[in-house]
Amino acid sequence: MVRFLRMCRRCLGFQKRSAYVDNYFFKANMIAGIYMSVLIIILELWMIIRTTHKIAVEDLYSQLGYYFSNYYIYYIVLLTTGVGMLTFSLLFVTGRTNNKFIGNMIKWTFAFVSIVFGIMVSVNDYSHGEQILTFLTMELFIICLLVWRPWVGFLILTISYLIYLYGLGDLVGGINDIVPVNVAYKAVIEGNEAVAGITTATKINLFTMWLSSMLFCISNYNKTLVQAEKDENLEKMNRHLSQISVRDDLTGIHNMLYFRQESDNFLRHSGSDNKNFIFLFFDIENFKSYNETYGFHKGNELLVTTANMIVDAFKGSLVSRYSDDHFVVLTDSKDSEEIAAKLSEEIRKIEGEVKLDIKCGAYKPADGEYDPSLACDRARFACNSIKKHFDCNYRLYDHALEDKFTLKQYILNNIDEAIQKDYIKVYYQPVVSTENSCIVGLEALARWHDPNYGLMPPGQFIETLEEYRQIHKLDKCIIRQVCRDYRNAADKNLPFVPVSLNFSRLDFELCDIVQFLDEMVAEYSVPKAFLDIEITESALVDRQDLLTNAIIRLRSTGYKVWLDDFGSGYSSLNVLKDYQFDVLKIDMKFLSGFTENQKTRPILKNIVGLTKQLEMVSLSEGVETKEQFEFLRSIGCNRAQGYLFSRPVPIEELRTRIADGELTMDKEYMIGA
């Protein structure tokens, strides 16, 4: 019942409407008003011309007063209101006025005059035995072309019809001197007095028109209401989409889409004043540890707090969230370094168990530079250059960084070409047995022979490729070359030992590296026993969920998996507990203080003992002296790797040194003669 009543209230127009819907109805009526007023103006001008012509032709000048009071006055008044309606409607539609109060007054006046005109003319016509089409036309005009709330339409229709009936003398107290002349109805004469009234057919027709107009009014209103609400919802959705397209969901500040658009406009309109602008890149130091310690909720609160702090610090400037815990600012402030220092102080006050700080990289665009993305990259590069530098929280991009940044961009722009043109080469570093000093394996390491930069060591390009998520391209290239080298050695009956391949954590995110490895093994017919996979300890700490299944897949299909850089992280023992490895590769840092630091020896001895208990092979990298090697042998370390035996070298040089007797391969591990 309640639902039915609510539906009735809505259908009859009693329900409260939103401002948008009200505006929609008003606009619809103004547009309809244009059509109606144009038609009214044309008709009234035609009627004035027609009546004037009739008076002139039939020489009715003596009745000019009659025609003026019964016709001209109505034509002129309706013509005037039509001109008023047309004028306001055009002004509204073209955006020159938005005064709805005046508009509604004109609409009501226009409707009132039109209906009165219809009543007066039709009453006069009916008294002469003519039709009542003028009244009906005006009713249809006002009720059906304009959109009214149904209850308002009901009042307009009912009152106007009653007034019309009163004018015809059919109502008590009405005018009594109208006697319709109609073929279907003869006036009844009682004595010398005519009986006023209208025909039954006319009454039925009038009621039918009233009912039809009322139903159309209800239908027109509800159809317009549905469309208005649909458009309102669509506009709300568009506003929401527009807002989220330029706003960051978490912090509420602008996102990078907005930042790039607006900063590009700033730079282009500033012209020669570009040098007054500076791009700032902020990075919360140790945010990841904060997140892990306090949870994502607290981490999100920190991001919101930091965003508000930066916005407050750079009032009037363009501030956006770049990504994760990174923010960018475009400002003309000359005190950016001092402001960055104050932000650093504020962030440090938040820290609890985790030491927080905020780093800032800055870049000033040169004249004619209009690329916000490049400017942000350079500011970010400057920021990254001071990460982990606890005594520095601000760095301006300069020529020293320019060279590094140029190389970085070169690496990203040319990695695909380098792979295609075989600029990427595999260098092999031997792994020897501590029992006989013979080579039992090789580690495949990437080198970039670039036509412009010459030989680039991995430190120059691997970090960049990892940062920009391109490292999987390099690692897949190395896998293919190693498999090809094996196939070449097997076909020529040349000696070859197992090779270890370094996998990045990103390899498992960016592609199915295990599947690619299987494809290469199948293509070049490489025994899986000749390929070992090195995974760093830090990779396992970062993405335990991702790598667990990958390690299981690798070991279950016949590959050996090594734990690389053991001891470089803070959770090494947890990693040993949670995963199964075949080889434990001890980080070279343990041997860096071998002579001076007396703690090194017992630590290494215990690590090697632990590997034996876990049934793993121990391998120590970074061996540079015979003393180190002899110590490793004495404590039972199985394998060693380092410059004492060989630097990483191309396969051809390695074969030459083996042929010359400088290096020896352990026959137990190799293929070929």
C-alpha positions in Angstrom: 0.0 0.0 0.0 2.8 2.4 0.9 4.6 1.6 -2.3 1.4 2.2 -4.3 0.8 5.6 -2.6 4.4 6.5 -3.2 4.0 5.6 -6.9 0.8 7.7 -7.1 2.6 10.7 -5.5 5.4 10.4 -8.1 3.0 10.0 -11.1 0.9 13.0 -10.0 3.9 15.2 -9.4 3.7 15.5 -5.7 7.2 14.0 -5.1 10.0 16.5 -4.4 12.4 16.8 -7.3 16.1 17.5 -7.3 17.6 20.8 -8.5 18.9 19.1 -11.6 15.5 17.7 -12.5 13.8 21.1 -11.9 16.4 22.6 -14.3 15.7 19.9 -16.8 12.0 20.6 -16.8 12.6 24.3 -17.0 14.9 23.9 -20.0 12.4 21.5 -21.7 9.7 24.1 -21.3 11.9 26.9 -22.6 12.7 24.9 -25.7 9.0 24.0 -26.2 8.3 27.7 -25.7 10.3 28.6 -28.7 8.3 26.4 -31.0 5.0 27.4 -29.5 5.7 31.2 -29.5 6.9 31.1 -33.1 3.7 29.4 -34.2 1.6 31.7 -32.1 3.3 34.8 -33.6 2.8 33.5 -37.1 -0.9 32.7 -36.5 -1.7 36.0 -34.8 0.0 38.0 -37.5 -2.0 36.1 -40.0 -5.2 36.6 -38.1 -4.6 40.4 -37.8 -3.9 40.6 -41.5 -6.9 38.4 -42.3 -9.3 40.5 -40.1 -7.9 43.7 -41.5 -8.3 42.5 -45.0 -11.9 41.4 -44.3 -12.8 44.9 -42.8 -11.2 46.6 -45.9 -12.9 44.4 -48.5 -16.3 44.3 -46.9 -16.2 48.0 -45.9 -16.8 47.2 -42.2 -15.1 50.3 -40.9 -18.3 51.2 -39.0 -17.8 48.0 -36.9 -14.1 48.6 -36.2 -14.8 49.1 -32.5 -16.6 45.7 -32.4 -13.7 43.9 -34.1 -11.2 45.6 -31.9 -12.9 44.7 -28.7 -13.8 41.2 -29.8 -10.7 40.2 -31.9 -7.9 42.7 -32.3 -7.3 43.1 -28.6 -6.9 39.3 -28.1 -4.7 39.0 -31.1 -2.4 41.8 -29.9 -2.2 40.6 -26.3 -1.4 37.0 -27.4 1.1 38.2 -30.0 2.8 40.3 -27.3 3.1 37.4 -24.8 4.3 35.2 -27.7 7.1 37.6 -28.5 8.0 37.8 -24.8 8.0 34.0 -24.5 10.2 33.7 -27.6 12.6 36.4 -26.5 13.2 34.9 -23.1 13.4 31.3 -24.4 16.1 32.3 -26.9 18.0 34.2 -24.3 17.9 31.2 -21.9 18.8 28.5 -24.5 21.8 30.6 -25.8 23.0 31.1 -22.2 22.4 34.8 -22.0 20.1 34.6 -19.0 19.4 32.0 -16.3 16.7 33.8 -14.3 14.2 31.1 -13.7 11.9 33.4 -11.7 11.3 35.7 -14.7 11.1 32.7 -17.0 8.4 31.1 -14.9 6.4 34.4 -14.8 6.6 34.7 -18.6 5.6 31.0 -19.0 2.6 31.4 -16.7 1.5 34.6 -18.4 1.9 33.0 -21.8 -0.2 30.0 -20.7 -2.9 32.2 -19.0 -3.2 34.5 -22.0 -3.3 31.6 -24.5 -6.1 29.8 -22.6 -8.1 33.0 -22.0 -7.7 33.7 -25.8 -9.0 30.2 -26.6 -11.9 30.6 -24.2 -13.0 34.1 -25.5 -12.6 33.3 -29.2 -14.3 29.9 -29.0 -17.2 31.2 -26.9 -17.7 33.9 -29.5 -17.4 31.4 -32.3 -19.8 28.9 -30.6 -22.4 31.6 -30.2 -22.4 32.0 -33.9 -22.7 28.3 -34.5 -19.0 27.8 -35.3 -16.5 25.3 -33.8 -14.6 25.5 -30.6 -11.3 24.5 -32.1 -9.4 27.6 -30.9 -10.1 26.7 -27.2 -9.1 23.0 -27.8 -6.0 24.0 -29.7 -4.9 26.4 -26.9 -5.5 23.7 -24.3 -3.4 21.2 -26.3 -0.7 23.8 -26.8 -0.4 24.7 -23.1 -1.0 21.3 -21.5 0.7 19.0 -24.1 3.6 21.0 -25.4 4.6 22.4 -22.0 5.4 20.0 -19.2 3.5 20.5 -16.0 3.3 18.5 -12.8 0.1 16.4 -13.3 -1.7 18.0 -10.4 -0.9 21.5 -11.8 -2.1 20.3 -15.3 -5.3 19.0 -13.7 -6.0 22.4 -12.1 -5.3 24.3 -15.3 -7.5 21.9 -17.4 -10.3 21.7 -15.0 -10.5 25.4 -14.2 -10.2 26.5 -17.9 -12.9 24.0 -18.9 -15.2 25.1 -16.2 -14.7 28.7 -17.2 -15.4 27.8 -20.8 -18.6 26.0 -19.8 -19.6 29.0 -17.7 -19.0 31.2 -20.7 -21.3 29.1 -22.8 -24.0 29.5 -20.2 -24.2 25.8 -19.3 -23.3 26.4 -15.7 -25.7 27.9 -13.1 -25.2 31.7 -13.1 -23.6 31.6 -16.4 -24.2 33.8 -19.4 -27.7 33.3 -20.6 -27.8 34.9 -24.0 -25.8 32.2 -26.0 -27.9 30.1 -28.1 -25.8 27.6 -30.2 -26.7 27.3 -33.8 -26.1 23.7 -34.6 -27.6 21.3 -37.0 -27.7 18.6 -34.4 -29.4 20.8 -31.9 -32.2 23.3 -32.3 -32.5 26.1 -29.9 -35.6 25.8 -27.7 -37.6 28.9 -27.6 -39.9 29.4 -24.6 -41.8 32.5 -25.2 -39.4 35.1 -26.4 -36.4 33.8 -24.3 -33.7 31.5 -25.7 -32.6 28.7 -23.5 -28.8 28.9 -23.1 -26.6 25.8 -23.3 -24.5 23.5 -25.4 -25.2 20.3 -27.2 -24.7 17.0 -25.5 -22.3 16.0 -28.2 -20.2 19.1 -27.4 -20.2 18.2 -23.7 -19.0 14.6 -24.5 -16.3 16.0 -26.8 -15.2 18.5 -24.2 -14.9 15.8 -21.5 -13.1 13.5 -23.9 -10.6 16.2 -24.7 -10.2 17.0 -21.0 -9.5 13.4 -20.2 -7.2 12.9 -23.2 -5.2 16.1 -22.3 -5.0 15.0 -18.7 -3.7 11.6 -19.5 -1.2 13.1 -22.0 -0.1 15.5 -19.3 0.6 12.6 -16.8 2.3 10.6 -19.5 4.4 13.5 -20.7 5.4 14.5 -17.2 6.5 11.0 -16.2 8.4 10.4 -19.4 10.2 13.6 -19.0 10.9 12.8 -15.3 12.4 9.4 -16.2 14.6 11.0 -18.8 15.6 13.8 -16.4 16.6 11.3 -13.7 18.4 9.1 -16.2 20.4 12.2 -17.4 21.0 13.2 -13.8 22.4 9.8 -12.9 24.5 9.8 -16.1 25.9 13.3 -15.3 26.6 12.2 -11.7 28.5 9.2 -13.1 30.4 11.4 -15.5 31.3 13.8 -12.7 32.4 10.9 -10.6 34.5 9.4 -13.5 35.8 12.9 -14.3 36.8 13.3 -10.6 38.5 10.0 -10.2 40.3 10.5 -13.5 42.1 13.5 -12.0 42.0 12.6 -8.3 44.0 10.0 -6.4 41.5 7.6 -4.6 43.5 7.3 -1.4 44.9 10.7 -0.7 42.3 12.9 -2.5 45.0 15.0 -4.2 45.4 15.2 -7.9 46.8 12.2 -9.8 49.5 12.1 -12.5 47.0 12.4 -15.4 46.0 15.8 -14.1 49.5 16.7 -13.2 50.9 16.1 -16.7 48.1 18.0 -18.3 48.3 21.0 -16.1 52.0 21.2 -15.8 52.3 21.0 -19.6 49.9 24.0 -19.7 51.9 25.9 -17.1 55.2 25.4 -18.9 53.8 26.3 -22.3 52.0 29.5 -21.1 54.9 30.6 -19.0 57.1 31.0 -22.1 60.5 32.4 -21.1 59.6 32.1 -17.4 60.2 28.4 -17.4 63.3 28.9 -15.4 61.2 30.1 -12.4 59.5 26.7 -12.1 61.0 23.7 -10.4 59.8 20.0 -10.3 60.1 18.2 -7.0 59.9 14.5 -6.4 59.3 13.2 -2.9 59.9 9.7 -1.7 59.1 8.5 1.9 62.2 6.7 3.1 61.5 3.3 4.7 57.8 3.3 3.9 57.9 -0.3 3.0 59.2 -1.3 6.5 56.6 1.0 8.1 53.9 -0.8 6.1 55.1 -4.2 7.2 55.5 -3.2 10.8 52.2 -1.3 11.3 50.0 -2.7 8.6 48.4 -1.3 5.4 45.9 0.8 7.3 48.5 2.7 9.1 50.6 2.9 5.9 47.6 4.5 4.1 47.2 7.0 7.0 50.8 7.9 6.6 50.3 8.5 2.8 47.3 10.7 3.4 49.1 12.7 6.1 52.2 13.2 3.9 50.0 14.3 1.0 48.3 16.9 3.1 51.6 18.1 4.5 53.1 18.6 1.0 49.9 20.4 -0.2 50.0 22.7 2.9 53.8 23.3 2.4 53.4 24.3 -1.3 50.1 26.3 -1.2 49.1 27.4 -4.7 51.4 24.9 -6.4 50.5 21.8 -8.4 50.8 18.7 -6.1 50.1 15.1 -7.2 50.6 11.6 -6.1 53.1 10.0 -8.5 52.8 6.4 -7.3 53.0 4.3 -4.1 54.8 6.6 -1.5 56.0 9.1 -4.2 54.7 12.6 -4.7 55.5 15.3 -7.3 55.2 19.1 -7.1 55.5 21.8 -9.7 56.2 25.1 -8.0 57.8 28.5 -8.5 58.9 28.6 -4.8 62.5 29.7 -4.4 62.6 28.1 -0.9 62.0 24.5 -2.1 65.1 23.2 -0.3 64.1 24.8 3.0 60.5 23.5 2.7 61.8 20.0 1.9 64.0 20.2 5.1 60.9 21.2 7.2 58.9 18.3 5.7 61.7 15.9 6.6 61.5 17.2 10.2 57.8 16.7 10.3 58.0 13.1 8.9 60.6 12.2 11.5 58.2 13.1 14.3 55.8 10.4 13.1 58.4 7.5 13.3 58.1 4.9 16.0 60.0 1.6 15.6 60.7 2.5 12.0 62.9 5.4 11.2 61.1 7.6 8.6 62.4 10.4 6.4 61.4 12.0 3.2 63.8 12.5 0.3 63.4 15.2 -2.3 64.8 15.4 -5.8 64.6 18.6 -7.8 64.8 19.5 -11.5 64.6 23.0 -13.1 63.5 22.8 -16.7 65.6 24.6 -19.2 64.1 27.2 -21.6 61.9 25.5 -24.2 61.4 22.3 -22.2 57.8 21.3 -22.0 57.8 17.6 -21.2 56.5 17.1 -17.6 57.2 13.3 -17.8 60.9 13.9 -18.5 61.1 16.5 -15.8 59.5 14.1 -13.3 61.9 11.4 -14.3 64.9 13.7 -13.8 63.6 14.8 -10.4 63.0 11.2 -9.5 66.5 10.3 -10.6 67.9 13.0 -8.4 65.8 11.7 -5.5 67.0 8.1 -6.0 70.6 9.3 -5.9 70.3 10.2 -2.2 68.3 7.2 -1.0 70.0 5.6 2.0 72.0 8.8 2.5 70.8 9.7 6.0 72.7 13.0 6.0 71.0 14.3 2.8 67.4 14.9 2.0 67.5 17.2 -1.0 69.3 16.9 -4.3 69.1 19.2 -7.4 69.5 17.5 -10.7 72.9 18.6 -12.2 75.4 17.8 -14.9 76.9 14.9 -12.9 73.4 13.3 -12.7 72.8 14.3 -16.3 75.4 11.9 -17.5 74.0 9.0 -15.4 70.4 9.9 -16.5 71.4 10.0 -20.1 73.0 6.5 -19.8 69.8 5.3 -18.1 67.6 6.6 -20.9 70.0 5.1 -23.4 69.7 1.7 -21.8 65.9 1.7 -21.7 65.7 2.9 -25.3 68.2 0.5 -26.7 67.8 -2.8 -24.7 65.6 -4.3 -27.5 68.1 -3.4 -30.2 71.0 -4.7 -28.1 69.3 -8.1 -27.8 68.4 -8.2 -31.5 71.9 -7.3 -32.7 73.7 -9.5 -30.2 75.3 -6.7 -28.3 74.4 -8.6 -25.1 77.1 -11.3 -24.5 77.4 -14.0 -21.9 80.5 -14.0 -19.8 81.3 -17.1 -17.8 82.9 -17.1 -14.3 84.2 -20.5 -13.1 83.1 -22.2 -9.9 85.7 -24.6 -8.6 85.7 -27.5 -6.2 87.7 -27.0 -3.0 88.9 -30.6 -3.2 90.8 -30.4 -6.5 90.5 -26.7 -7.6 88.9 -28.0 -10.9 86.0 -26.2 -12.5 82.7 -27.9 -11.6 80.4 -25.2 -12.9 80.1 -21.8 -14.5 78.0 -18.7 -13.7 76.5 -16.9 -16.7 76.8 -13.2 -16.4 75.6 -10.5 -18.8 77.9 -7.9 -20.5 76.8 -5.3 -23.0 79.1 -4.5 -25.9 77.7 -1.2 -27.0 78.9 0.6 -30.1 78.7 3.9 -28.3 79.5 3.2 -24.7 81.8 0.2 -25.3 81.8 -2.7 -22.8 79.2 -2.0 -20.1 79.4 -4.1 -16.9 76.2 -5.4 -15.3 76.2 -2.7 -12.6 75.5 -0.1 -15.3 72.4 -1.6 -16.8 70.8 -4.3 -14.6 69.6 -2.0 -11.9 68.0 0.3 -14.5 66.3 -2.6 -16.2 64.9 -3.9 -12.9 63.7 -0.4 -11.9 61.8 0.0 -15.2 60.6 -3.7 -15.3 62.6 -4.7 -18.4 65.0 -7.2 -16.7 63.1 -10.2 -18.0 64.2 -9.3 -21.6 67.8 -9.5 -20.6 67.4 -12.8 -18.6 65.6 -14.5 -21.4 68.4 -13.4 -23.8 71.0 -15.0 -21.4 69.0 -18.2 -21.1 68.9 -18.5 -24.9 72.6 -17.9 -25.3 73.6 -20.3 -22.6 71.5 -23.1 -24.2 72.9 -22.2 -27.6 76.5 -22.4 -26.2 75.7 -25.8 -24.6 74.3 -27.1 -27.9 77.4 -25.8 -29.8 79.7 -27.5 -27.3 77.8 -30.8 -27.4 77.7 -30.9 -31.2 81.5 -30.2 -31.4 82.3 -32.5 -28.5 83.8 -29.7 -26.6 84.1 -29.7 -22.7 81.2 -28.0 -20.9 80.0 -28.0 -17.3 76.7 -27.0 -15.6 75.9 -23.3 -15.8 74.0 -21.3 -13.2 71.5 -18.6 -14.3 70.5 -15.6 -12.3 66.8 -15.1 -12.1 65.3 -11.7 -11.0 62.2 -11.6 -8.8 60.6 -9.6 -11.7 61.1 -12.5 -14.1 58.4 -14.4 -12.3 56.1 -11.3 -12.3 56.6 -10.1 -15.9 56.6 -13.5 -17.7 56.4 -17.2 -17.2 60.2 -17.6 -16.9 60.0 -21.3 -16.0 58.0 -22.1 -19.1 60.5 -20.1 -21.3 63.4 -22.0 -19.7 61.6 -25.3 -20.6 61.1 -24.1 -24.1 64.8 -23.3 -24.6 65.9 -26.6 -23.0 63.6 -28.4 -25.4 64.7 -26.3 -28.5 68.5 -26.9 -27.9 68.2 -30.4 -26.2 69.9 -29.3 -23.0 69.9 -31.8 -20.1 68.2 -30.0 -17.1 71.1 -31.2 -14.9 73.3 -28.7 -16.8 71.3 -25.7 -15.8 71.1 -24.3 -12.3 68.9 -21.4 -11.2 70.1 -18.8 -8.7 67.5 -16.8 -6.8 68.6 -14.0 -4.4 67.5 -14.0 -0.8 66.0 -10.6 -1.1 63.7 -11.8 -3.9 62.2 -14.4 -1.6 61.7 -11.9 1.2 59.8 -9.6 -1.2 57.5 -12.0 -2.9 57.2 -15.3 -1.0 53.8 -16.1 -2.4 55.0 -15.7 -6.0 58.2 -17.7 -5.8 57.1 -20.6 -3.7 55.3 -22.3 -6.6 58.1 -21.4 -9.0 60.8 -23.0 -6.9 58.7 -26.2 -6.5 58.1 -26.3 -10.3 61.8 -25.8 -11.0 63.0 -28.5 -8.6 60.2 -31.0 -9.5 61.1 -30.8 -13.2 64.9 -31.5 -12.7 66.6 -28.1 -12.2 68.8 -27.3 -9.2 67.9 -24.2 -7.3 70.5 -22.1 -5.5 70.0 -19.5 -2.8 72.2 -16.6 -3.9 73.7 -13.8 -1.7 73.0 -15.7 1.5 73.7 -13.4 4.4 73.0 -10.1 2.6 69.4 -9.8 4.1 67.9 -9.9 7.6 65.8 -13.1 7.3 68.2 -15.7 5.9 67.4 -18.3 8.5 63.7 -18.0 7.8 64.4 -18.5 4.1 66.3 -21.7 4.8 63.5 -22.9 7.0 60.7 -22.2 4.5 62.4 -23.3 1.2 64.3 -26.2 -0.2 67.6 -25.4 -2.0 70.3 -27.5 -3.5 73.2 -24.9 -3.2 73.8 -22.2 -0.6 75.9 -19.4 -2.1 77.5 -17.3 0.6 77.6 -13.6 -0.1 81.1 -12.2 -0.9 80.8 -9.6 1.9 81.7 -12.3 4.4 85.2 -12.5 2.9 85.7 -8.7 2.5 87.0 -8.4 6.0 88.6 -11.9 6.2 92.0 -10.7 7.5 91.0 -7.9 9.8 87.7 -9.1 11.3 88.2 -12.2 13.4 84.4 -12.8 13.6 84.4 -13.8 9.9 86.0 -17.2 10.3 83.6 -18.7 13.0 80.6 -17.3 11.2 81.6 -18.9 7.9 82.4 -22.1 9.7 79.0 -22.3 11.2 77.3 -21.4 7.9 79.1 -24.2 6.2 78.2 -26.6 9.0 74.6 -25.6 8.7 74.5 -26.4 5.0 75.8 -29.9 5.7 73.1 -30.4 8.3 70.5 -29.2 5.7 72.1 -31.5 3.0 73.0 -28.6 0.8 76.1 -27.8 -1.2 78.0 -24.7 0.1 79.6 -22.2 -2.2 81.5 -19.0 -1.2 81.9 -16.2 -3.7 84.3 -13.4 -3.7 87.4 -15.5 -3.1 90.5 -13.4 -4.0 93.4 -14.9 -2.0 94.9 -18.4 -1.5 94.5 -17.8 2.3 90.8 -17.4 1.9 90.6 -20.5 -0.4 92.6 -22.7 2.0 90.4 -21.6 4.9 87.2 -22.5 3.0 88.7 -25.9 2.2 89.6 -26.5 5.8 86.1 -25.8 7.1 84.5 -28.1 4.5 83.1 -25.5 2.1 82.4 -27.5 -1.1 82.9 -24.8 -3.8 84.5 -21.4 -4.3 84.2 -18.6 -6.9 86.2 -15.4 -7.3 89.0 -13.5 -9.0 91.5 -15.9 -7.6 90.5 -18.4 -10.2 89.1 -16.2 -13.0 87.2 -13.1 -13.8 84.0 -13.5 -15.9 85.3 -14.1 -19.5 83.7 -14.9 -22.9 83.3 -18.6 -23.8 86.2 -18.4 -26.3 88.7 -17.1 -23.8 87.5 -19.7 -21.3 88.2 -22.5 -23.8 91.6 -21.0 -24.6 92.6 -20.9 -20.9 91.4 -24.5 -20.5 93.3 -25.6 -23.6 96.5 -23.9 -22.2 96.1 -25.8 -19.0 95.6 -22.6 -17.0 92.1 -23.9 -15.9 91.0 -27.5 -15.5 87.5 -28.9 -15.8 86.4 -31.7 -13.4 85.5 -34.6 -15.7 82.8 -35.7 -13.3 80.7 -32.7 -14.2 81.5 -32.1 -17.8 80.4 -33.3 -21.2 82.9 -33.6 -24.2 86.5 -34.7 -24.3 
